[in-house]
Amino acid sequence: MHIPPYNNKNEPIINIDNHKVPLVYFNIIKLKKNEIYNSKVIGYETCFVPVIGSFQISVGNLNLENIGNRNKNVWDGEPEGVYIPVNEVAEIKCLSEDAEGFIAGAKFDKKLKPFYIGSNDIDIVQYGSDDTKTHRKIKHILGQKQADKVGRLLVSELYTVGQGGWSGFPPHKHDTDRNSVETKHDEVYNFRFRPSNGFGMQLLQNSNKLVGEASHIVESSTFIVDKGYHPCVVAPGYEMYYFTILAGKSQRPLIQYFQPEHAWQVETIPGIKDMIAKFK
């Protein structure tokens, strides 16, 4: 399901108990200098990620005076993050002239401890190739490195390397818990492009249908993945970024099930098996 960009006025784009992706929470906040936003999400652990600008944030006994090192866009520096436990209040204050941040969440029932994720804590994976039109870089903000500190939430930034090409390919899904074959994970994306007038297409094909649906994605499009196979592609001449939230129903590690008629291409894409392993 595609949600076109709109001014959400700091109200959740994906609120708690969403009818399509009840495991995920997603908000985009935009603040002016010295404005404060208090985030408290009942029943969901969350992660705050600066998009552009700088912030001061306090949560529990964790106080960070200045986070956020990107001034222009998501290509301008490395990501950072702050883990916010279930039901905990996080006070987020804008320090720059204006700033934007993501708040990503997963349904969880245990209260853990807040912590900071710096650029040195980011797990970076690059895979694919220009020849296979699958060249991509993933920056795991809440990934394997934080496995013992987090409940069910996975948060990453994904970049196409070069201009044009596919992501989420071969087509895969994760909408059913099936032992070691597949896990049930709700997923939400938010897209950005360089230049910002770029565009792409997000496909969604239910496993029982021959033909899926295609959505025209643009700057700040949000996309809900509740079920089905879901590759996406960016137009030639443009770079694509998408912020990715994954929330597991029964476990945090993700097991993807590749569409059988296309799964053979896993063997043709350099480094893709290492990428798959990083989500487990």
Backbone bond lengths (Angstrom), bond angles and torsions (degrees), N, CA, C in turn:
res aa  C-N    CA-C-N  psi(-1)  N-CA   C-N-CA  omega(-1)  CA-C   N-CA-C  phi
1 M - - - 1.464 - - 1.527 109.23 -
2 H 1.334 115.92 124.95 1.452 121.75 -179.60 1.527 110.04 -92.59
3 I 1.353 116.18 131.54 1.458 122.27 172.52 1.525 106.34 -112.37
4 P 1.327 118.64 106.36 1.463 120.67 -179.46 1.525 110.80 -61.23
5 P 1.335 117.59 155.94 1.464 120.14 -179.86 1.523 111.63 -61.49
6 Y 1.333 115.67 140.80 1.460 121.10 177.99 1.527 107.91 -156.57
7 N 1.310 117.06 165.97 1.459 121.68 177.32 1.524 108.90 -81.97
8 N 1.318 116.09 100.15 1.468 119.49 -176.79 1.526 113.30 -82.07
9 K 1.336 117.13 -3.13 1.478 122.39 175.47 1.526 112.23 52.66
10 N 1.326 115.26 39.37 1.466 123.21 177.78 1.538 113.19 65.95
11 E 1.326 116.19 16.00 1.462 120.51 174.09 1.527 108.76 -96.16
12 P 1.343 118.42 145.13 1.465 120.10 -175.24 1.522 113.38 -54.51
13 I 1.315 115.16 135.24 1.463 121.09 172.83 1.529 109.43 -78.40
14 I 1.330 116.08 -40.26 1.465 122.78 171.42 1.527 106.44 -118.98
15 N 1.312 117.04 104.16 1.465 120.18 -176.88 1.528 110.37 -84.91
16 I 1.318 115.54 174.91 1.463 120.04 179.66 1.528 109.44 -61.04
17 D 1.323 115.34 147.39 1.464 122.91 177.10 1.537 112.60 56.68
18 N 1.329 116.09 37.90 1.457 120.45 175.36 1.532 109.37 -58.13
19 H 1.337 116.84 141.15 1.461 119.23 -172.89 1.518 113.11 -69.03
20 K 1.354 118.05 -21.75 1.459 120.17 178.72 1.526 112.39 -96.70
21 V 1.331 117.06 -41.87 1.467 121.33 -178.84 1.535 109.14 -128.93
22 P 1.318 117.13 73.41 1.472 120.35 -175.59 1.522 114.40 -65.59
23 L 1.331 117.02 -14.52 1.470 119.57 -178.60 1.524 112.32 -84.73
24 V 1.357 118.21 -11.96 1.472 122.43 -171.24 1.528 111.04 -113.79
25 Y 1.337 114.43 145.32 1.474 122.95 169.60 1.523 106.96 -126.05
26 F 1.362 116.43 141.14 1.461 119.74 178.75 1.521 110.67 -149.54
27 N 1.328 115.59 130.21 1.455 122.04 176.56 1.523 108.95 -138.30
28 I 1.331 116.10 146.53 1.463 122.93 169.69 1.512 107.04 -115.00
29 I 1.345 116.70 124.04 1.460 119.24 177.32 1.531 109.47 -112.18
30 K 1.329 115.06 140.17 1.462 122.10 176.52 1.524 107.74 -127.83
31 L 1.331 116.14 123.57 1.459 121.90 -174.45 1.513 111.26 -127.81
32 K 1.324 115.75 153.12 1.455 123.56 170.45 1.525 109.00 -97.93
33 K 1.320 116.56 166.39 1.456 121.58 -176.31 1.523 111.66 -52.18
34 N 1.335 114.93 130.51 1.472 125.75 178.55 1.524 114.09 73.83
35 E 1.322 118.51 -2.29 1.466 119.21 173.61 1.530 109.66 -71.13
36 I 1.325 115.87 148.86 1.470 122.28 -177.74 1.523 109.65 -122.94
37 Y 1.315 115.45 136.30 1.467 121.64 173.34 1.524 107.61 -121.79
38 N 1.328 116.77 127.88 1.463 122.04 176.81 1.520 109.21 -101.67
39 S 1.315 115.57 119.31 1.462 121.39 -178.91 1.522 110.04 -105.88
40 K 1.328 116.06 124.08 1.460 122.03 173.15 1.523 107.04 -143.50
41 V 1.315 117.06 115.40 1.461 121.96 -175.78 1.525 108.34 -116.35
42 I 1.311 115.91 110.15 1.458 121.59 -176.61 1.531 110.61 -71.39
43 G 1.329 115.75 123.66 1.453 120.74 175.69 1.518 115.73 83.08
44 Y 1.346 117.15 6.40 1.460 121.33 -178.88 1.528 110.23 -134.48
45 E 1.333 116.02 131.17 1.459 119.87 167.06 1.517 107.28 -78.14
46 T 1.341 117.31 145.73 1.464 119.48 -176.23 1.523 111.10 -134.89
47 C 1.322 114.31 165.97 1.462 122.25 175.98 1.515 107.80 -135.30
48 F 1.330 116.34 126.28 1.459 121.26 175.91 1.519 108.96 -94.77
49 V 1.338 116.27 128.71 1.460 122.35 -178.75 1.529 108.72 -127.83
50 P 1.338 119.17 115.11 1.467 120.15 174.35 1.524 110.76 -62.43
51 V 1.324 116.33 136.49 1.460 121.67 175.48 1.523 108.78 -95.24
52 I 1.333 116.09 -60.46 1.460 121.55 170.92 1.527 108.66 -138.17
53 G 1.336 116.17 154.79 1.453 120.61 -179.80 1.515 112.11 87.18
54 S 1.328 115.73 -178.23 1.468 121.36 -176.16 1.523 110.57 -126.15
55 F 1.331 114.05 152.78 1.453 121.33 -173.89 1.526 110.78 -137.87
56 Q 1.307 114.16 157.30 1.458 122.95 164.39 1.525 106.02 -111.82
57 I 1.325 117.05 136.13 1.462 119.09 -177.13 1.522 110.68 -139.76
58 S 1.327 115.14 139.21 1.462 122.38 177.48 1.520 108.27 -129.59
59 V 1.335 115.73 128.80 1.458 121.26 176.53 1.526 107.88 -147.44
60 G 1.339 117.04 120.73 1.452 120.87 -174.86 1.514 110.22 59.21
61 N 1.323 115.79 -128.67 1.472 120.08 178.32 1.529 112.33 -96.07
62 L 1.329 116.85 14.03 1.463 121.77 179.01 1.522 108.98 -100.80
63 N 1.328 116.39 122.85 1.459 121.98 179.41 1.525 109.13 -128.48
64 L 1.322 116.38 118.88 1.459 121.72 -178.67 1.525 108.08 -116.51
65 E 1.317 115.87 121.25 1.462 120.76 -172.87 1.517 113.56 -78.36
66 N 1.351 116.63 -28.43 1.460 117.72 -175.90 1.519 109.85 -159.11
67 I 1.320 117.47 105.10 1.465 120.59 173.76 1.522 108.77 -126.11
68 G 1.319 114.96 153.47 1.456 121.44 -177.36 1.509 110.16 106.40
69 N 1.329 116.59 109.96 1.468 120.52 -175.49 1.520 112.79 -121.83
70 R 1.336 116.69 18.75 1.463 120.09 -179.75 1.536 109.03 -110.83
71 N 1.309 115.88 123.36 1.460 120.55 -174.54 1.521 114.26 -101.68
72 K 1.335 117.87 -26.23 1.464 120.71 -173.91 1.522 112.06 -107.43
73 N 1.328 115.28 -54.42 1.461 120.15 -176.69 1.525 108.28 -162.90
74 V 1.319 117.57 -173.51 1.463 121.26 -174.50 1.520 113.29 -73.89
75 W 1.332 117.48 -7.20 1.462 120.98 174.32 1.538 111.41 -89.52
76 D 1.297 117.44 -5.95 1.466 123.70 -172.96 1.527 110.73 -97.78
77 G 1.342 116.88 70.59 1.458 120.45 178.31 1.512 112.99 110.99
78 E 1.333 115.15 173.47 1.460 121.57 -176.71 1.531 111.10 -91.05
79 P 1.335 117.04 151.90 1.462 120.15 -179.66 1.525 112.55 -74.44
80 E 1.315 115.08 161.22 1.457 124.29 170.95 1.522 107.55 -135.85
81 G 1.318 116.95 170.32 1.455 119.44 178.17 1.510 112.29 -160.85
82 V 1.318 114.97 164.01 1.468 122.47 175.66 1.523 107.73 -134.48
83 Y 1.315 116.57 124.45 1.461 121.57 176.43 1.522 109.20 -83.11
84 I 1.342 115.42 128.71 1.455 122.33 -178.35 1.531 108.27 -117.15
85 P 1.323 118.02 117.61 1.465 120.35 -176.57 1.540 112.97 -65.62
86 V 1.319 115.04 164.19 1.458 123.05 177.04 1.524 110.59 -52.99
87 N 1.320 116.02 132.11 1.476 123.75 173.90 1.523 114.15 66.45
88 E 1.325 118.15 7.85 1.469 121.69 -178.86 1.529 109.75 -88.76
89 V 1.342 116.31 144.35 1.454 121.17 176.94 1.527 109.26 -89.07
90 A 1.332 115.85 130.56 1.459 121.53 173.66 1.524 108.04 -116.18
91 E 1.333 115.77 123.04 1.462 120.55 176.49 1.520 108.05 -94.08
92 I 1.327 116.24 118.63 1.460 122.35 -175.29 1.531 108.33 -116.31
93 K 1.322 116.48 118.98 1.468 121.88 -176.91 1.518 110.22 -117.15
94 C 1.318 116.02 134.49 1.468 121.82 179.01 1.523 109.92 -80.28
95 L 1.336 117.14 127.71 1.459 122.65 178.83 1.522 112.84 -102.30
96 S 1.310 117.30 -29.36 1.466 121.37 -179.85 1.531 109.84 -86.46
97 E 1.315 116.69 178.17 1.467 119.61 -179.05 1.525 111.29 -59.69
98 D 1.303 116.15 -38.69 1.466 121.68 170.59 1.516 107.51 -153.86
99 A 1.307 116.34 161.16 1.459 120.45 -175.41 1.525 109.88 -157.59
100 E 1.325 114.33 157.61 1.464 121.89 178.86 1.518 108.47 -133.89
101 G 1.330 116.53 142.33 1.459 120.36 178.89 1.516 111.72 -145.47
102 F 1.330 115.29 153.41 1.457 122.74 174.70 1.526 109.23 -100.22
103 I 1.329 116.39 142.88 1.462 121.92 169.02 1.518 106.67 -123.14
104 A 1.331 115.55 113.04 1.464 122.58 -176.11 1.520 109.02 -111.28
105 G 1.321 117.35 139.60 1.456 119.31 -177.43 1.510 114.21 -141.77
106 A 1.350 114.21 158.78 1.460 122.34 174.74 1.519 108.89 -135.17
107 K 1.317 115.88 140.31 1.466 120.52 178.56 1.525 109.09 -62.07
108 F 1.334 115.47 132.23 1.461 120.64 -177.88 1.519 107.94 -159.96
109 D 1.339 116.96 154.20 1.463 119.10 -173.49 1.525 114.35 -119.41
110 K 1.332 117.26 10.15 1.469 119.89 178.85 1.524 109.61 -122.11
111 K 1.324 115.77 138.95 1.459 120.38 -179.45 1.524 109.18 -92.50
112 L 1.321 116.11 116.90 1.459 122.63 179.10 1.521 109.43 -102.62
113 K 1.317 118.02 -162.88 1.463 121.43 -176.34 1.533 110.49 -105.38
114 P 1.334 117.41 143.98 1.461 119.29 176.55 1.523 111.02 -70.68
115 F 1.332 116.67 152.18 1.463 120.24 175.47 1.521 110.06 -157.69
116 Y 1.317 114.50 161.20 1.464 122.90 -178.78 1.519 109.67 -100.29
117 I 1.335 116.51 140.50 1.462 122.43 175.04 1.526 107.02 -114.75
118 G 1.326 116.23 109.37 1.456 121.38 179.35 1.512 111.72 -92.72
119 S 1.320 115.54 176.43 1.458 119.52 -178.04 1.526 111.98 -61.57
120 N 1.326 117.30 -28.63 1.471 120.19 178.29 1.524 112.45 -75.15
121 D 1.331 116.47 -13.98 1.465 120.89 -179.94 1.523 112.36 -93.41
122 I 1.328 117.42 -5.78 1.459 121.80 -178.60 1.527 109.63 -76.11
123 D 1.316 116.31 134.22 1.461 122.36 177.84 1.530 108.13 -99.68
124 I 1.332 116.49 112.63 1.472 121.48 -174.60 1.528 110.32 -103.10
125 V 1.320 115.50 131.17 1.463 122.39 177.74 1.526 108.23 -128.36
126 Q 1.322 116.46 131.21 1.459 120.64 175.57 1.518 108.30 -123.32
127 Y 1.314 116.47 134.22 1.462 119.45 -177.06 1.517 109.79 -150.43
128 G 1.329 115.25 177.48 1.452 120.91 -179.53 1.514 111.56 82.20
129 S 1.321 116.06 -169.02 1.455 120.85 -178.23 1.520 109.93 -158.21
130 D 1.330 114.95 160.20 1.461 119.21 175.59 1.529 110.43 -65.26
131 D 1.325 116.31 -35.99 1.466 120.02 -178.22 1.529 111.78 -62.84
132 T 1.337 116.48 -39.45 1.464 119.80 -178.72 1.526 112.46 -89.04
133 K 1.342 117.42 0.89 1.476 123.30 179.29 1.532 110.99 59.43
134 T 1.350 115.61 33.78 1.468 120.18 -176.97 1.523 112.08 -130.36
135 H 1.327 117.87 20.74 1.464 121.27 -174.00 1.532 109.20 -70.67
136 R 1.341 116.19 123.92 1.456 119.33 -172.03 1.519 110.44 -151.38
137 K 1.327 115.84 149.31 1.458 122.84 175.24 1.528 108.44 -122.37
138 I 1.331 115.79 134.75 1.463 121.62 178.62 1.523 108.84 -119.38
139 K 1.323 115.80 131.46 1.458 122.21 175.53 1.528 108.01 -113.53
140 H 1.327 115.84 103.75 1.459 121.17 -178.76 1.532 109.38 -81.09
141 I 1.313 115.90 114.24 1.466 121.43 177.97 1.529 109.69 -84.74
142 L 1.314 116.10 -50.39 1.463 121.16 168.46 1.519 106.54 -113.67
143 G 1.332 115.88 94.27 1.451 121.93 -177.38 1.509 111.54 -126.20
144 Q 1.318 115.88 -144.77 1.461 120.28 -178.19 1.527 112.48 -64.42
145 K 1.334 116.84 -32.66 1.464 119.81 -178.07 1.529 112.04 -61.83
146 Q 1.318 116.54 -26.96 1.464 120.80 -177.14 1.530 112.52 -104.85
147 A 1.330 117.31 16.16 1.466 121.23 -171.46 1.521 113.44 -57.74
148 D 1.336 117.81 -34.68 1.461 119.72 -176.93 1.525 113.26 -86.66
149 K 1.342 117.11 3.11 1.464 121.04 -178.05 1.521 113.60 -114.63
150 V 1.339 116.57 -6.26 1.465 122.18 -169.95 1.519 109.42 -127.35
151 G 1.345 115.89 153.94 1.451 120.66 179.80 1.506 113.73 -86.02
152 R 1.349 117.78 -80.94 1.465 122.18 -174.41 1.525 113.31 -124.59
153 L 1.326 118.34 7.60 1.466 122.24 -169.71 1.525 112.10 -98.89
154 L 1.335 115.91 130.99 1.454 124.21 171.58 1.531 107.72 -120.98
155 V 1.340 116.88 128.91 1.457 121.46 -178.41 1.523 108.84 -131.63
156 S 1.335 116.44 128.37 1.460 121.05 -177.32 1.521 110.59 -144.19
157 E 1.339 114.74 159.00 1.450 122.06 168.78 1.521 107.65 -114.44
158 L 1.319 116.90 130.09 1.456 122.01 -176.96 1.520 109.90 -118.68
159 Y 1.331 115.92 133.47 1.455 122.53 -176.79 1.521 109.94 -126.03
160 T 1.338 116.80 135.76 1.450 118.30 165.44 1.530 107.47 -75.27
161 V 1.310 116.59 140.28 1.463 121.89 177.42 1.524 107.17 -98.99
162 G 1.329 116.24 120.39 1.450 120.23 -172.01 1.516 110.27 87.15
163 Q 1.301 116.72 -172.25 1.461 122.20 -174.62 1.517 110.43 -111.15
164 G 1.332 114.82 121.21 1.458 120.52 -176.40 1.522 110.93 90.78
165 G 1.320 116.90 162.30 1.459 120.77 175.72 1.522 113.19 121.96
166 W 1.328 114.22 173.58 1.460 122.64 -171.45 1.525 111.84 -103.47
167 S 1.331 114.70 150.81 1.463 123.16 170.17 1.525 108.16 -130.62
168 G 1.330 115.15 159.83 1.459 118.46 -179.58 1.508 112.22 63.26
169 F 1.328 115.30 30.61 1.462 120.96 -176.14 1.524 109.53 -119.98
170 P 1.335 119.15 141.04 1.449 129.08 -0.22 1.540 111.76 -61.45
171 P 1.333 117.22 157.34 1.456 119.95 179.60 1.527 111.19 -53.88
172 H 1.329 116.26 136.84 1.456 121.71 -177.49 1.526 108.47 -143.61
173 K 1.311 115.09 164.84 1.458 120.47 176.28 1.524 109.52 -141.44
174 H 1.330 114.94 166.55 1.467 121.87 176.68 1.525 107.63 -157.28
175 D 1.331 115.02 65.62 1.463 119.89 -175.64 1.520 114.03 -116.71
176 T 1.342 117.17 6.83 1.460 121.46 -176.26 1.529 109.53 -144.45
177 D 1.320 116.93 136.78 1.464 120.33 172.16 1.518 109.01 -82.27
178 R 1.346 115.92 113.61 1.470 121.18 -178.59 1.523 109.32 -136.35
179 N 1.304 115.80 67.28 1.465 122.49 177.51 1.523 111.09 47.97
180 S 1.326 118.66 -121.42 1.461 121.89 -176.60 1.523 113.01 -89.92
181 V 1.344 117.96 4.18 1.464 121.73 -175.34 1.521 111.62 -90.34
182 E 1.340 117.23 -38.59 1.465 121.59 -172.32 1.518 108.64 -163.78
183 T 1.341 116.63 149.68 1.458 121.17 174.71 1.522 110.33 -121.00
184 K 1.327 114.54 153.74 1.457 121.18 176.77 1.535 108.60 -85.84
185 H 1.329 116.13 109.93 1.459 123.05 175.68 1.530 109.11 -131.79
186 D 1.330 117.02 121.19 1.457 120.00 168.56 1.523 108.33 -74.89
187 E 1.348 116.22 150.13 1.457 119.59 -175.56 1.530 110.47 -143.57
188 V 1.333 115.37 143.53 1.464 122.25 176.70 1.520 108.51 -136.90
189 Y 1.351 115.83 138.91 1.464 122.62 177.04 1.522 110.19 -116.91
190 N 1.347 115.23 152.81 1.462 120.94 162.48 1.519 107.36 -131.76
191 F 1.330 116.40 127.70 1.463 122.38 -170.86 1.527 112.45 -100.49
192 R 1.334 115.62 147.13 1.453 123.58 169.59 1.533 108.19 -136.95
193 F 1.331 116.42 155.11 1.461 120.97 -176.97 1.530 110.28 -133.02
194 R 1.324 114.64 152.88 1.470 121.76 173.35 1.515 109.10 -131.95
195 P 1.371 118.27 116.95 1.462 128.56 -8.63 1.532 111.38 -59.24
196 S 1.345 115.21 162.21 1.462 120.16 -170.46 1.518 113.77 -69.82
197 N 1.347 117.87 -12.37 1.464 119.82 176.53 1.521 111.98 -88.00
198 G 1.336 116.85 10.59 1.457 121.01 177.29 1.518 112.11 -68.95
199 F 1.330 115.06 172.93 1.459 119.73 -179.51 1.518 110.04 -155.76
200 G 1.298 114.87 168.51 1.452 121.29 177.33 1.512 109.71 -154.38
201 M 1.331 115.26 -172.04 1.456 121.87 177.74 1.518 108.89 -131.51
202 Q 1.314 115.51 132.17 1.467 121.58 174.70 1.523 107.79 -108.38
203 L 1.323 115.66 124.26 1.459 120.74 178.99 1.522 110.18 -99.33
204 L 1.314 115.84 149.21 1.461 121.91 175.62 1.523 107.87 -144.85
205 Q 1.321 115.48 116.20 1.468 121.00 -176.17 1.518 109.35 -126.88
206 N 1.316 116.57 114.33 1.455 119.95 175.67 1.522 110.08 -64.33
207 S 1.309 116.32 145.98 1.458 120.85 -172.06 1.524 112.59 -64.61
208 N 1.327 118.61 -20.33 1.467 120.71 -179.00 1.520 113.01 -98.64
209 K 1.355 116.71 11.64 1.465 120.05 -179.21 1.523 110.12 -123.25
210 L 1.336 115.26 143.96 1.451 120.47 179.72 1.526 111.59 -75.23
211 V 1.334 116.40 -38.07 1.456 121.68 -176.78 1.530 109.62 -116.23
212 G 1.336 115.54 132.74 1.448 120.13 179.22 1.513 112.15 -97.77
213 E 1.332 115.37 -165.85 1.462 122.11 179.52 1.524 109.30 -116.90
214 A 1.333 116.02 146.22 1.459 121.79 179.63 1.525 109.34 -117.45
215 S 1.361 115.98 135.95 1.460 121.69 178.67 1.520 109.79 -118.06
216 H 1.314 115.83 137.36 1.460 123.08 177.95 1.527 107.57 -81.14
217 I 1.331 117.75 109.77 1.465 121.68 -176.86 1.527 109.47 -102.13
218 V 1.338 115.27 139.56 1.459 122.47 -177.61 1.524 108.74 -132.68
219 E 1.331 116.15 -174.56 1.461 121.62 -179.49 1.529 110.82 -54.51
220 S 1.332 116.01 121.00 1.469 125.56 178.42 1.520 114.04 71.42
221 S 1.328 118.07 20.16 1.463 120.27 167.47 1.526 109.42 -63.06
222 T 1.318 116.02 141.77 1.461 121.85 171.23 1.519 108.00 -111.67
223 F 1.326 115.72 140.77 1.463 118.62 -178.98 1.525 109.66 -133.05
224 I 1.333 115.01 132.14 1.465 123.13 178.83 1.521 109.30 -97.48
225 V 1.329 116.14 127.12 1.468 121.46 173.96 1.525 107.32 -113.12
226 D 1.315 115.91 100.04 1.465 120.07 179.35 1.521 112.31 -98.75
227 K 1.340 116.23 -27.50 1.461 120.21 178.26 1.515 109.02 -166.53
228 G 1.322 115.42 157.72 1.450 120.54 174.21 1.516 114.42 96.59
229 Y 1.332 114.85 173.27 1.462 122.96 179.26 1.526 109.05 -81.23
230 H 1.351 117.06 139.94 1.468 118.28 -167.56 1.531 114.36 -146.50
231 P 1.337 118.50 63.92 1.471 119.66 171.66 1.529 110.30 -76.35
232 C 1.332 116.40 162.01 1.464 120.70 175.70 1.531 109.09 -141.66
233 V 1.332 115.43 162.94 1.463 120.65 -175.71 1.520 108.76 -144.19
234 V 1.339 115.95 145.68 1.457 122.00 176.79 1.525 108.80 -109.51
235 A 1.324 116.01 144.95 1.457 121.53 -177.76 1.526 111.18 -67.03
236 P 1.339 118.14 151.49 1.464 121.11 175.42 1.527 111.22 -56.72
237 G 1.335 115.37 143.59 1.451 120.51 178.73 1.510 114.96 90.19
238 Y 1.362 117.04 -3.80 1.457 121.04 -177.88 1.531 110.55 -129.19
239 E 1.322 114.73 147.11 1.462 121.12 171.34 1.521 108.62 -100.31
240 M 1.317 115.78 146.59 1.462 120.79 -177.24 1.531 110.36 -124.69
241 Y 1.320 114.12 142.16 1.466 123.65 174.88 1.513 107.16 -126.80
242 Y 1.338 115.67 141.42 1.454 115.50 166.92 1.520 110.91 -142.32
243 F 1.339 112.18 130.81 1.460 122.43 175.11 1.520 107.35 -77.17
244 T 1.328 116.00 128.88 1.458 120.82 -171.06 1.525 111.40 -121.11
245 I 1.326 115.29 126.84 1.462 122.36 175.01 1.518 107.93 -115.88
246 L 1.325 116.56 124.11 1.459 122.51 174.37 1.523 108.87 -121.12
247 A 1.327 116.39 133.36 1.461 121.55 179.50 1.522 108.73 -130.61
248 G 1.319 116.15 118.32 1.455 120.72 -177.61 1.513 112.61 -84.80
249 K 1.318 115.74 144.51 1.462 120.51 178.55 1.517 111.84 -79.19
250 S 1.335 117.41 -46.24 1.458 120.76 -175.49 1.521 113.31 -113.88
251 Q 1.349 117.33 -15.62 1.451 121.37 -179.77 1.522 109.04 -158.50
252 R 1.338 115.71 163.29 1.461 119.84 178.24 1.530 112.97 -82.49
253 P 1.343 120.08 -45.15 1.466 119.85 -179.47 1.528 111.72 -58.78
254 L 1.318 115.14 136.95 1.461 122.52 -178.42 1.521 110.50 -95.73
255 I 1.330 115.82 133.59 1.468 121.39 170.86 1.520 107.21 -119.75
256 Q 1.331 116.07 114.78 1.455 122.03 -178.58 1.534 110.12 -89.56
257 Y 1.316 115.58 141.97 1.462 120.92 174.53 1.522 107.90 -109.77
258 F 1.333 116.09 117.47 1.454 121.01 -176.72 1.528 110.73 -84.71
259 Q 1.317 115.47 140.01 1.462 121.65 -179.33 1.532 108.96 -57.54
260 P 1.323 118.01 121.05 1.474 120.67 -169.30 1.531 114.45 -52.97
261 E 1.340 118.09 -40.88 1.460 119.21 -176.09 1.523 113.24 -71.81
262 H 1.364 117.11 -12.61 1.460 120.31 179.43 1.531 112.64 -118.17
263 A 1.322 117.07 -2.64 1.461 120.59 -173.19 1.525 112.65 -63.40
264 W 1.319 118.39 -22.70 1.462 121.41 -179.45 1.536 111.72 -58.77
265 Q 1.344 116.22 -24.28 1.457 118.85 -176.33 1.538 112.69 -75.28
266 V 1.318 117.23 -10.45 1.469 119.48 171.63 1.532 110.10 -56.72
267 E 1.327 116.01 -32.32 1.463 120.83 -178.57 1.525 112.73 -78.42
268 T 1.327 118.67 -10.37 1.460 121.26 -175.38 1.530 113.43 -105.17
269 I 1.338 117.91 -9.90 1.468 121.41 -174.74 1.522 109.40 -101.60
270 P 1.324 118.17 115.26 1.465 120.84 -176.42 1.535 112.29 -59.94
271 G 1.329 115.95 130.13 1.458 121.35 173.17 1.511 116.03 78.82
272 I 1.332 118.81 1.17 1.458 119.04 -174.43 1.530 112.13 -68.14
273 K 1.314 117.37 -30.61 1.472 118.84 179.36 1.526 111.68 -68.29
274 D 1.332 115.99 -33.66 1.470 119.10 173.87 1.525 110.60 -65.63
275 M 1.322 116.82 -39.05 1.464 121.10 177.29 1.508 111.07 -61.79
276 I 1.335 116.39 -46.28 1.474 121.29 -179.62 1.528 109.91 -59.46
277 A 1.322 115.98 -42.03 1.467 120.21 -177.35 1.528 112.31 -65.01
278 K 1.330 117.05 -29.62 1.470 120.38 -177.74 1.508 113.00 -68.93
279 F 1.330 118.05 -18.44 1.456 121.25 178.21 1.524 111.72 -88.84
280 K 1.326 117.48 -1.07 1.475 120.03 -177.38 1.518 110.35 -99.95
